[in-house]
Amino acid sequence: MTQRDKAIYLDITPVTLRNWKKHKPNLYKIIMLGFAFEEAVKQSKENYESLLAMQQKVIGDK
């Protein structure tokens, strides 16, 4: 997700996001951690589903 995409998601302008990065670094850090957490959860779900599919293939082959 680009900075522009993140700004749109937050319903702010990209300039506002850049200003937060410069003038409110803790707020910016919290927001970026939130995006990173959301991405990690999404990736974990995809990994879990992939593992389940592999398990079903192995069990189905028996």
C-alpha positions as CSV (number, residue, x, y, z in Angstrom):
1,M,0.0,0.0,0.0
2,T,1.5,3.3,-1.0
3,Q,1.5,6.4,1.2
4,R,-1.3,7.8,-1.0
5,D,-3.3,4.7,-0.6
6,K,-2.9,4.9,3.2
7,A,-3.9,8.6,3.2
8,I,-7.1,7.7,1.2
9,Y,-7.8,4.9,3.6
10,L,-7.5,7.3,6.5
11,D,-9.6,9.9,4.7
12,I,-6.8,12.4,4.8
13,T,-4.6,14.0,2.2
14,P,-1.1,12.6,1.5
15,V,0.2,16.0,2.6
16,T,-1.4,15.5,6.0
17,L,0.2,12.1,6.3
18,R,3.6,13.6,5.4
19,N,3.1,16.4,7.9
20,W,2.3,13.9,10.6
21,K,5.5,12.0,9.8
22,K,7.5,15.3,10.2
23,H,5.7,17.0,13.0
24,K,3.9,14.1,14.9
25,P,6.3,11.2,14.6
26,N,4.7,9.2,17.3
27,L,1.2,9.4,15.7
28,Y,2.8,8.5,12.4
29,K,4.6,5.5,13.9
30,I,1.3,4.3,15.5
31,I,-0.5,4.5,12.2
32,M,2.2,2.7,10.3
33,L,2.3,0.0,13.0
34,G,-1.4,-0.4,12.5
35,F,-1.0,-0.9,8.8
36,A,1.9,-3.3,9.4
37,F,-0.2,-5.3,11.8
38,E,-3.1,-5.5,9.4
39,E,-0.8,-6.8,6.7
40,A,0.7,-9.3,9.0
41,V,-2.7,-10.7,10.0
42,K,-3.6,-10.9,6.3
43,Q,-0.4,-12.7,5.5
44,S,-0.9,-15.1,8.4
45,K,-4.4,-15.9,7.2
46,E,-3.1,-16.7,3.7
47,N,-0.4,-18.9,5.2
48,Y,-2.8,-20.7,7.3
49,E,-5.2,-21.3,4.4
50,S,-2.2,-22.6,2.3
51,L,-1.2,-25.0,5.1
52,L,-4.7,-26.3,5.4
53,A,-4.8,-26.9,1.6
54,M,-1.5,-28.8,1.8
55,Q,-2.8,-30.8,4.7
56,Q,-6.0,-31.7,2.9
57,K,-3.9,-32.8,-0.1
58,V,-1.7,-35.0,2.0
59,I,-4.6,-36.5,3.9
60,G,-6.6,-36.9,0.7
61,D,-3.7,-38.9,-0.9
62,K,-3.8,-41.6,1.8
